[in-house]
Amino acid sequence: MEIISDLQSILIGLIGWAATTLMLENASRLTVTDRRVMSVFSWTIWMIPAFGALVLQGLLTTYTAVLYVCITTLALGVIMVIGVSRRTHTRS
């Protein structure tokens, strides 16, 4: 149970990001590309404070937290790009 209390900031960040992404999916004025880009950037917006709380608790160093946020944001961006490239190909 101690692990859950230590990582509750990550859980709050994930829930916030998921809620933001769901709201973006219902935004009819945005294009699909805009929704994807905003989803990736909202990940960064939610995860910076989530990992920052772990730094304040002394569970992570600042460098490690920045590294985790950057790596996960880049990974999410790559997944989005791969998803877009696979969708745009037409079948012959």
LOMAR-613953 format. One record per residue: residue in three letters; x, y, z of N, C-alpha, C in turn. Coordinates in steps of 0.1 Angstrom, whole numbers, padded with zeros to 4 digits. Last residue first. Example, Ala and Ser with C-alpha at 12.3 -4.5 7.8 and 13.67 -1.06 7.14 Angstrom:
REM residues 2
+-----+-------+-------+-------+-------+-------+-------+-------+-------+-------+
! res !    nX !    nY !    nZ !   caX !   caY !   caZ !    cX !    cY !    cZ !
+-----+-------+-------+-------+-------+-------+-------+-------+-------+-------+
! SER !  0128 ! -0022 !  0071 !  0137 ! -0011 !  0071 !  0129 !  0000 !  0079 !
! ALA !  0132 ! -0057 !  0078 !  0123 ! -0045 !  0078 !  0132 ! -0033 !  0078 !
+-----+-------+-------+-------+-------+-------+-------+-------+-------+-------+
***
This chain:
REM residues 92
+-----+-------+-------+-------+-------+-------+-------+-------+-------+-------+
! res !    nX !    nY !    nZ !   caX !   caY !   caZ !    cX !    cY !    cZ !
+-----+-------+-------+-------+-------+-------+-------+-------+-------+-------+
! SER ! -0044 ! -0018 ! -0521 ! -0045 ! -0019 ! -0536 ! -0053 ! -0031 ! -0540 !
! ARG ! -0053 !  0005 ! -0495 ! -0051 ! -0009 ! -0500 ! -0053 ! -0009 ! -0515 !
! THR ! -0034 !  0033 ! -0484 ! -0046 !  0027 ! -0490 ! -0043 !  0013 ! -0495 !
! HIS ! -0021 !  0048 ! -0455 ! -0019 !  0039 ! -0467 ! -0032 !  0033 ! -0471 !
! THR ! -0029 !  0062 ! -0433 ! -0029 !  0069 ! -0445 ! -0027 !  0060 ! -0457 !
! ARG ! -0024 !  0045 ! -0411 ! -0038 !  0048 ! -0415 ! -0039 !  0055 ! -0429 !
! ARG !  0003 !  0045 ! -0407 ! -0004 !  0032 ! -0411 ! -0018 !  0035 ! -0416 !
! SER !  0008 !  0071 ! -0400 !  0014 !  0066 ! -0412 !  0007 !  0053 ! -0416 !
! VAL ! -0006 !  0073 ! -0375 ! -0010 !  0081 ! -0387 ! -0005 !  0076 ! -0400 !
! GLY !  0009 !  0055 ! -0360 ! -0005 !  0053 ! -0362 ! -0011 !  0061 ! -0374 !
! ILE !  0034 !  0068 ! -0360 !  0032 !  0054 ! -0366 !  0018 !  0051 ! -0369 !
! VAL !  0027 !  0091 ! -0346 !  0032 !  0092 ! -0359 !  0030 !  0078 ! -0367 !
! MET !  0020 !  0080 ! -0321 !  0010 !  0087 ! -0328 !  0014 !  0088 ! -0343 !
! ILE !  0044 !  0068 ! -0313 !  0032 !  0060 ! -0315 !  0022 !  0067 ! -0323 !
! VAL !  0059 !  0092 ! -0311 !  0063 !  0082 ! -0321 !  0051 !  0072 ! -0323 !
! GLY !  0046 !  0104 ! -0289 !  0046 !  0110 ! -0302 !  0050 !  0101 ! -0313 !
! LEU !  0052 !  0085 ! -0269 !  0038 !  0088 ! -0272 !  0037 !  0094 ! -0286 !
! ALA !  0080 !  0088 ! -0268 !  0074 !  0075 ! -0271 !  0059 !  0077 ! -0276 !
! LEU !  0082 !  0115 ! -0260 !  0087 !  0111 ! -0273 !  0081 !  0098 ! -0277 !
! THR !  0070 !  0112 ! -0234 !  0064 !  0121 ! -0244 !  0069 !  0118 ! -0258 !
! THR !  0088 !  0095 ! -0222 !  0074 !  0090 ! -0224 !  0067 !  0099 ! -0234 !
! ILE !  0112 !  0111 ! -0222 !  0111 !  0098 ! -0229 !  0097 !  0093 ! -0232 !
! CYS !  0104 !  0133 ! -0207 !  0108 !  0134 ! -0221 !  0107 !  0121 ! -0229 !
! VAL !  0098 !  0121 ! -0182 !  0088 !  0129 ! -0189 !  0092 !  0130 ! -0204 !
! TYR !  0123 !  0109 ! -0176 !  0111 !  0101 ! -0177 !  0100 !  0109 ! -0185 !
! LEU !  0140 !  0132 ! -0174 !  0142 !  0121 ! -0184 !  0130 !  0113 ! -0186 !
! VAL !  0128 !  0146 ! -0153 !  0129 !  0152 ! -0166 !  0131 !  0141 ! -0177 !
! ALA !  0134 !  0127 ! -0133 !  0120 !  0130 ! -0136 !  0119 !  0137 ! -0150 !
! THR !  0162 !  0126 ! -0133 !  0154 !  0114 ! -0136 !  0140 !  0117 ! -0140 !
! TYR !  0167 !  0153 ! -0125 !  0172 !  0148 ! -0137 !  0164 !  0136 ! -0142 !
! THR !  0156 !  0153 ! -0099 !  0151 !  0162 ! -0109 !  0155 !  0157 ! -0123 !
! THR !  0152 !  0120 ! -0085 !  0160 !  0132 ! -0087 !  0153 !  0141 ! -0098 !
! LEU !  0125 !  0107 ! -0066 !  0132 !  0108 ! -0078 !  0141 !  0120 ! -0078 !
! LEU !  0116 !  0109 ! -0040 !  0116 !  0095 ! -0046 !  0124 !  0095 ! -0059 !
! GLY !  0112 !  0132 ! -0027 !  0125 !  0127 ! -0026 !  0126 !  0113 ! -0032 !
! GLN !  0089 !  0146 ! -0030 !  0089 !  0136 ! -0019 !  0103 !  0129 ! -0018 !
! LEU !  0096 !  0162 ! -0052 !  0094 !  0168 ! -0039 !  0094 !  0158 ! -0027 !
! VAL !  0096 !  0142 ! -0071 !  0108 !  0149 ! -0068 !  0107 !  0155 ! -0054 !
! LEU !  0069 !  0136 ! -0072 !  0078 !  0126 ! -0068 !  0092 !  0132 ! -0064 !
! ALA !  0059 !  0160 ! -0082 !  0055 !  0156 ! -0068 !  0065 !  0145 ! -0063 !
! GLY !  0069 !  0159 ! -0107 !  0074 !  0169 ! -0098 !  0071 !  0166 ! -0084 !
! PHE !  0054 !  0140 ! -0119 !  0068 !  0136 ! -0116 !  0074 !  0147 ! -0107 !
! ALA !  0031 !  0157 ! -0121 !  0030 !  0143 ! -0115 !  0044 !  0139 ! -0110 !
! PRO !  0038 !  0180 ! -0134 !  0035 !  0181 ! -0120 !  0035 !  0167 ! -0113 !
! ILE !  0044 !  0166 ! -0160 !  0054 !  0175 ! -0153 !  0050 !  0176 ! -0138 !
! MET !  0020 !  0153 ! -0169 !  0031 !  0145 ! -0162 !  0042 !  0154 ! -0156 !
! TRP !  0003 !  0172 ! -0180 ! -0001 !  0165 ! -0168 !  0010 !  0158 ! -0161 !
! ILE !  0019 !  0182 ! -0201 !  0013 !  0192 ! -0191 !  0009 !  0184 ! -0179 !
! THR !  0024 !  0159 ! -0216 !  0035 !  0166 ! -0210 !  0030 !  0176 ! -0199 !
! TRP ! -0002 !  0153 ! -0224 !  0005 !  0143 ! -0216 !  0016 !  0150 ! -0209 !
! SER ! -0008 !  0175 ! -0240 ! -0015 !  0174 ! -0227 ! -0008 !  0164 ! -0218 !
! PHE !  0008 !  0168 ! -0262 !  0012 !  0179 ! -0254 !  0005 !  0179 ! -0240 !
! VAL ! -0008 !  0146 ! -0272 !  0006 !  0144 ! -0268 !  0011 !  0156 ! -0259 !
! SER ! -0032 !  0159 ! -0276 ! -0031 !  0148 ! -0267 ! -0017 !  0145 ! -0262 !
! MET ! -0026 !  0177 ! -0296 ! -0030 !  0182 ! -0283 ! -0029 !  0171 ! -0272 !
! VAL ! -0021 !  0159 ! -0317 ! -0010 !  0168 ! -0312 ! -0013 !  0173 ! -0298 !
! ARG ! -0046 !  0148 ! -0320 ! -0035 !  0140 ! -0317 ! -0023 !  0148 ! -0311 !
! ARG ! -0062 !  0170 ! -0327 ! -0065 !  0162 ! -0315 ! -0053 !  0154 ! -0311 !
! ASP ! -0050 !  0178 ! -0351 ! -0049 !  0187 ! -0340 ! -0052 !  0179 ! -0327 !
! THR ! -0056 !  0155 ! -0367 ! -0042 !  0159 ! -0364 ! -0041 !  0168 ! -0352 !
! VAL ! -0084 !  0158 ! -0368 ! -0078 !  0146 ! -0362 ! -0064 !  0149 ! -0358 !
! THR ! -0094 !  0192 ! -0360 ! -0091 !  0181 ! -0369 ! -0085 !  0170 ! -0362 !
! LEU ! -0120 !  0205 ! -0339 ! -0106 !  0202 ! -0341 ! -0104 !  0191 ! -0352 !
! ARG ! -0147 !  0207 ! -0335 ! -0140 !  0217 ! -0343 ! -0126 !  0215 ! -0346 !
! SER ! -0155 !  0186 ! -0319 ! -0157 !  0185 ! -0333 ! -0151 !  0196 ! -0341 !
! ALA ! -0143 !  0170 ! -0293 ! -0142 !  0184 ! -0299 ! -0143 !  0183 ! -0314 !
! ASN ! -0141 !  0145 ! -0283 ! -0154 !  0150 ! -0285 ! -0154 !  0164 ! -0291 !
! GLU ! -0114 !  0142 ! -0279 ! -0120 !  0133 ! -0289 ! -0134 !  0138 ! -0292 !
! LEU ! -0109 !  0159 ! -0258 ! -0104 !  0163 ! -0271 ! -0111 !  0154 ! -0282 !
! MET ! -0120 !  0144 ! -0237 ! -0127 !  0157 ! -0241 ! -0122 !  0161 ! -0254 !
! LEU ! -0101 !  0123 ! -0237 ! -0115 !  0120 ! -0240 ! -0123 !  0133 ! -0244 !
! THR ! -0079 !  0138 ! -0229 ! -0079 !  0131 ! -0242 ! -0093 !  0128 ! -0246 !
! THR ! -0086 !  0145 ! -0203 ! -0084 !  0156 ! -0213 ! -0084 !  0150 ! -0227 !
! ALA ! -0088 !  0120 ! -0191 ! -0100 !  0129 ! -0192 ! -0098 !  0140 ! -0202 !
! ALA ! -0061 !  0112 ! -0193 ! -0072 !  0104 ! -0200 ! -0084 !  0113 ! -0201 !
! TRP ! -0049 !  0131 ! -0177 ! -0045 !  0131 ! -0191 ! -0056 !  0123 ! -0199 !
! GLY ! -0060 !  0125 ! -0152 ! -0062 !  0139 ! -0158 ! -0059 !  0138 ! -0173 !
! ILE ! -0050 !  0099 ! -0148 ! -0065 !  0102 ! -0149 ! -0068 !  0115 ! -0156 !
! LEU ! -0023 !  0105 ! -0148 ! -0028 !  0096 ! -0158 ! -0043 !  0098 ! -0160 !
! GLY ! -0021 !  0122 ! -0125 ! -0017 !  0126 ! -0138 ! -0023 !  0118 ! -0149 !
! ILE ! -0030 !  0104 ! -0105 ! -0038 !  0116 ! -0108 ! -0034 !  0122 ! -0121 !
! LEU ! -0008 !  0086 ! -0107 ! -0022 !  0081 ! -0110 ! -0031 !  0093 ! -0113 !
! ILE !  0013 !  0102 ! -0099 !  0013 !  0096 ! -0113 ! -0001 !  0092 ! -0117 !
! SER !  0005 !  0107 ! -0073 !  0006 !  0118 ! -0082 !  0006 !  0113 ! -0097 !
! GLN !  0007 !  0082 ! -0061 ! -0006 !  0087 ! -0063 ! -0006 !  0099 ! -0073 !
! LEU !  0030 !  0068 ! -0053 !  0027 !  0070 ! -0067 !  0014 !  0076 ! -0071 !
! ASP !  0028 !  0065 ! -0026 !  0040 !  0072 ! -0032 !  0037 !  0076 ! -0046 !
! SER !  0005 !  0050 ! -0023 !  0005 !  0063 ! -0017 !  0017 !  0072 ! -0023 !
! ILE !  0014 !  0026 ! -0035 !  0003 !  0034 ! -0041 !  0003 !  0048 ! -0035 !
! ILE !  0034 !  0018 ! -0018 !  0038 !  0022 ! -0032 !  0027 !  0030 ! -0038 !
! GLU !  0021 !  0012 !  0005 !  0029 !  0023 !  0005 !  0033 !  0028 ! -0009 !
! MET !  0008 ! -0012 !  0000 !  0000 !  0000 !  0000 !  0009 !  0013 !  0000 !
+-----+-------+-------+-------+-------+-------+-------+-------+-------+-------+
***
